[in-house]
């Protein structure tokens, strides 16, 4: 479940970046990279889980919490990096 949520977030982030790429201050490219990297990480986890003979995609309560933390962590990291990059750009201009 967490893999599918990360994949959906990466696709949504990529679509947002594509349609709003002229707004550089939003740093949607960073959001897409963050969720793309988490998708790759969870894909590797799914592959190793399947190689061990377990069900690769689970839909349990624990998986929902992992998916929620993945989304919240990605959004938090994006907001933090956007804040840093936007403030650094203001300092450089002055």
HUURKA-V209101 format. One record per backbone hydrogen bond with DSSP energy under -0.5 kcal/mol. CO is the residue of the C=O (numbers start at 0). NH is the residue of the N-H. Records with the same first field share a line. If there is no record, write none. Layout:
CO=NH ; NH
This chain:
0=4
1=5
2=6
3=7
4=8
5=9
6=10
7=11
8=12
9=13
10=14
11=15
12=16
13=17
14=18
15=19
17=20
19=22
21=23
22=25
23=26
26=29 ; 30
27=31
28=32
29=33
30=34
31=35
32=36
33=37
34=38
35=39
36=40
37=41
38=42
39=43
40=44
41=45
42=46
43=47
44=48
45=49
46=50
47=51
48=53
49=52
55=57
59=63
60=64
61=65
62=66
63=67
64=68
65=69
66=70
67=71
68=72
69=73
70=74
71=75
72=76
73=77
74=78
75=79
76=80
77=81
78=82
79=83
80=84
81=85
82=86
83=87
84=88
85=89
86=90
87=91
88=92
89=93
